[in-house]
Amino acid sequence: MRNRDLAPWFSLLADEEAGHYRVLAYVHRIDGRYRERKLYPYLDELRAGAEELLSLRQEREQLASAMPRPIIGMDLLKGRLLRATVREDDILRAIDGMIANTLPELDRVMERGRQLREQLTAGIRFEPVGLLPLYTNEGYLILHHGREARSYAYSLGLPMPDTEGSEHRVLRTRFVADHTIGITCTYEQVKADLVRNHPGLPNPAVFAFVSDVSLPIIETFVPLAKQLVYEMVAGQVA
């Protein structure tokens, strides 16, 4: 078993009861972020933690099956040796207990995050500004709530393994400017200003996102907007 796989969980193995309380405290902290409508990087952290625990459980099973066991007889009907059951040591039992106590908690709080993501995504209206060009791998995102808006340049990165909810890591974004949306500053005017100030992209794809509720920009609005536009852009590329 590789030490790097165990490293994040050493503190949980040392004291099972104290480790369980640390997991509950972590879950409580994530729930607090959800109440603030903050989704990332917490959903990514939870997914990574669950994947590490599943990998740890698999390696623990491989380690247990590879432990030498003395031969105690032979099954003549099946033509195989019979080996004694080896009493597992404390570290393996501690790993089992840690996984049993931790993984369900991570799964539960991750599911709550997914449900919140779906709820917040449903409250975002999303449309292209003007006509979409044939090339949509680069362009701009306009994130709007109330009268305030922010524009971000985006570019589609290299494909990555299909991981649910990870699209926000495929689209790279860079903050461009703040805007006050109104009669004299429409989405079309913002698009014209972006083209004028950034002539390197003379005919960009521009998408506007309007949220019904105030969303944390970095932790939620930007990742959700990136996921929405990725689905459209990736579908066109395909």
PAKE-477248 format. One line per field, with one value per residue (C-alpha): x, y negated, z. Coordinates in nm, 4 decimals. Layout:
# PAKE-477248
c1 <- (X/...)
c2 <- (Y/...)
c3 <- (Z/...)
This chain:
# PAKE-477248
c1 <- (0.0000/0.1492/0.2141/0.0720/-0.2664/-0.2699/-0.1271/-0.4559/-0.6123/-0.3359/-0.5038/-0.8290/-0.6557/-0.4820/-0.8009/-1.1217/-1.3590/-1.1654/-1.1305/-1.5065/-1.5648/-1.3141/-1.5079/-1.8339/-1.6709/-1.5509/-1.9002/-2.0483/-1.8044/-1.9028/-2.2722/-2.1939/-2.0445/-2.3565/-2.5702/-2.3606/-2.4319/-2.0642/-2.0036/-1.6385/-1.3744/-1.5728/-1.7487/-1.4126/-1.2535/-1.5347/-1.5126/-1.1343/-1.1642/-1.4254/-1.2128/-0.9074/-1.1033/-1.2336/-0.8797/-0.7550/-1.0207/-0.9225/-0.5541/-0.6340/-0.8211/-0.5307/-0.2881/-0.5012/-0.5331/-0.1558/-0.0676/0.0991/-0.1251/-0.0077/-0.1390/-0.3689/-0.4947/-0.6244/-0.9703/-0.9558/-1.2899/-1.1885/-0.8200/-0.6954/-0.5014/-0.6746/-0.5094/-0.5594/-0.7397/-0.4926/-0.5909/-0.5759/-0.3632/-0.4827/-0.3909/-0.6102/-0.9034/-0.8496/-0.8577/-1.1853/-1.3382/-1.2167/-1.3574/-1.6892/-1.7294/-1.6001/-1.7155/-2.0927/-2.0555/-1.8661/-2.1237/-2.4118/-2.2651/-2.1574/-2.5152/-2.6442/-2.3960/-2.5117/-2.8742/-2.7809/-2.5868/-2.8923/-3.1142/-2.8829/-2.8202/-3.1962/-3.2098/-2.9618/-3.0889/-2.8362/-2.8273/-2.5786/-2.5350/-2.5894/-2.5116/-2.2775/-1.9717/-1.8704/-1.5659/-1.6814/-1.3733/-1.2880/-1.5022/-1.6507/-1.8892/-2.1035/-2.2214/-2.5109/-2.7125/-2.9107/-2.7413/-2.3894/-2.2113/-1.8630/-1.7088/-1.4606/-1.2623/-1.2829/-1.1012/-1.1765/-0.8908/-0.7868/-1.0407/-1.0224/-1.1670/-1.5449/-1.5985/-1.9440/-1.9414/-1.5799/-1.6552/-1.5626/-1.2011/-1.1934/-1.2911/-1.0215/-1.1396/-0.9777/-1.1483/-1.1829/-1.3994/-1.6903/-2.0041/-2.3240/-2.6081/-2.8814/-3.0323/-2.6946/-2.5044/-2.6704/-2.5188/-2.4696/-2.2809/-2.0639/-1.9883/-1.8980/-1.6665/-1.4984/-1.4354/-1.3031/-1.0731/-0.9512/-0.9057/-0.7251/-1.0698/-1.2690/-1.5761/-1.6021/-1.8703/-2.0352/-2.2734/-2.4772/-2.5824/-2.8435/-2.8924/-3.2187/-3.0283/-2.6968/-2.4240/-2.0620/-1.8736/-1.5648/-1.7081/-2.0356/-2.1373/-1.8230/-1.8065/-2.1765/-2.1504/-1.8473/-2.0351/-2.3306/-2.1238/-1.9030/-2.2068/-2.3016/-1.9522/-1.8462/-2.1679/-2.0923/-1.7315/-1.8487)
c2 <- (0.0000/-0.3341/-0.5891/-0.8706/-0.6955/-0.6838/-1.0303/-1.2317/-0.9754/-0.9111/-1.1401/-0.9448/-0.6127/-0.7229/-0.7522/-0.6134/-0.8147/-1.1408/-1.0750/-1.0334/-1.3682/-1.5315/-1.3939/-1.5275/-1.8668/-1.8696/-1.7797/-2.0534/-2.3053/-2.2031/-2.2351/-2.5878/-2.6673/-2.5280/-2.7650/-3.0461/-2.8984/-2.8098/-2.4919/-2.4903/-2.3783/-2.1788/-1.9419/-1.8708/-1.8046/-1.5668/-1.3758/-1.3453/-1.2281/-0.9639/-0.8389/-0.8140/-0.6115/-0.3745/-0.3302/-0.2751/-0.0095/0.1702/0.1664/0.2794/0.5813/0.6583/0.6379/0.8701/1.1264/1.1189/1.1910/1.5338/1.7981/2.1433/2.4500/2.6619/2.9167/2.9765/2.9788/3.2932/3.2245/2.8789/2.9583/2.6637/2.6022/2.4961/2.2143/2.0882/1.7633/1.4960/1.2689/0.9159/0.6673/0.3508/0.1184/0.3089/0.3107/-0.0606/-0.1228/0.0704/-0.1324/-0.4624/-0.3891/-0.2648/-0.5826/-0.8343/-0.7298/-0.7420/-1.0897/-1.2148/-1.0596/-1.2222/-1.5716/-1.5336/-1.4434/-1.7515/-1.9576/-1.8035/-1.8828/-2.2422/-2.2695/-2.1550/-2.4012/-2.6976/-2.6028/-2.5948/-2.9588/-3.0776/-3.2033/-3.1502/-3.2835/-3.3851/-3.7562/-3.8195/-3.5589/-3.2780/-3.2408/-2.9007/-2.9016/-2.8895/-2.7516/-3.1048/-3.3969/-3.5774/-3.5064/-3.7849/-3.7014/-3.9244/-3.9705/-4.2839/-4.5673/-4.4396/-4.2157/-4.0785/-3.9658/-3.6804/-3.5611/-3.1853/-2.9206/-2.5526/-2.3391/-1.9881/-1.7092/-1.5307/-1.2029/-1.2175/-1.3134/-1.4356/-1.8031/-1.8644/-2.0730/-2.3924/-2.2705/-2.2238/-2.5802/-2.8289/-3.1771/-3.5141/-3.8156/-4.1069/-4.3857/-4.4943/-4.6433/-4.8116/-4.6815/-4.9312/-5.1323/-5.2680/-4.9444/-4.6409/-4.3006/-4.4078/-4.7179/-4.5065/-4.2750/-4.5740/-4.7095/-4.3712/-4.3470/-4.7029/-4.6641/-4.3162/-4.3131/-3.9777/-3.8146/-4.0179/-3.7892/-3.6200/-3.3934/-3.5783/-3.4213/-3.6044/-3.4415/-3.5959/-3.4566/-3.5013/-3.5036/-3.6463/-3.3847/-3.3862/-3.4662/-3.2466/-2.9563/-2.9170/-3.1547/-3.1150/-2.7318/-2.6923/-2.9257/-2.7329/-2.4038/-2.5422/-2.6884/-2.3799/-2.1625/-2.3875/-2.4372/-2.0715/-1.9629/-2.1873/-2.0652/-1.7033)
c3 <- (0.0000/-0.1033/0.1697/-0.0433/-0.0404/0.3394/0.4001/0.4146/0.6483/0.9074/1.1611/1.1276/1.1848/1.5059/1.7113/1.5610/1.7789/1.7430/1.3697/1.3340/1.5056/1.2701/0.9734/1.1188/1.1760/0.8144/0.6880/0.9081/0.7578/0.4045/0.4938/0.6114/0.2704/0.1039/0.3117/0.1638/-0.1844/-0.2258/-0.4253/-0.5289/-0.4612/-0.2042/-0.4468/-0.6102/-0.2692/-0.1705/-0.4980/-0.4672/-0.1060/-0.1918/-0.4819/-0.2543/0.0011/-0.2658/-0.3967/-0.0420/0.0188/-0.3023/-0.2110/0.1417/-0.0028/-0.2360/0.0545/0.2684/-0.0116/-0.0688/0.2960/0.3357/0.4922/0.6037/0.4185/0.6392/0.3869/0.0381/-0.1182/-0.3355/-0.5021/-0.6224/-0.6523/-0.4483/-0.1323/0.1857/0.3742/0.7261/0.7885/0.8906/1.1742/1.0360/1.2236/1.3939/1.1068/0.8594/1.1014/1.1604/0.7849/0.7593/1.0411/0.9003/0.5541/0.6985/0.9058/0.6509/0.3039/0.3753/0.5269/0.2206/-0.0110/0.1777/0.1816/-0.1827/-0.2808/-0.0975/-0.2976/-0.6257/-0.5408/-0.4557/-0.7823/-0.9789/-0.7915/-0.8506/-1.2132/-1.2733/-1.1575/-1.4213/-1.7585/-2.0338/-2.3902/-2.6601/-2.7267/-3.0952/-3.3563/-3.2604/-3.4846/-3.6193/-3.3886/-3.0269/-2.8525/-2.7389/-2.6384/-2.3411/-2.0543/-1.9044/-1.5518/-1.4459/-1.1261/-1.0429/-1.2273/-1.1844/-1.4330/-1.4889/-1.8144/-1.8432/-2.1414/-2.1873/-2.3888/-2.4256/-2.2906/-2.3778/-2.3204/-1.9869/-1.8581/-1.8218/-1.4583/-1.3580/-1.2647/-1.3728/-1.6830/-1.4995/-1.4977/-1.8762/-1.9681/-1.8704/-1.7781/-1.7158/-1.5591/-1.8024/-1.6611/-1.4418/-1.5985/-1.4832/-1.6986/-1.7907/-2.0737/-2.1820/-2.1199/-2.2747/-2.3453/-2.7057/-2.5886/-2.3597/-2.6526/-2.8749/-2.6030/-2.5646/-2.9398/-2.9533/-2.6526/-2.7482/-3.1277/-3.1158/-3.1095/-3.3667/-3.3813/-3.0425/-2.9049/-2.6163/-2.3648/-2.1015/-1.7749/-1.5463/-1.1955/-1.0064/-0.6768/-0.5667/-0.6126/-0.4926/-0.8116/-0.7782/-0.5792/-0.7707/-1.0513/-1.2623/-1.2290/-1.3133/-1.6118/-1.7344/-1.7067/-1.9026/-2.1835/-2.1975/-2.2692/-2.5605/-2.7015/-2.6618/-2.8345/-3.1299/-3.1483/-3.1460)
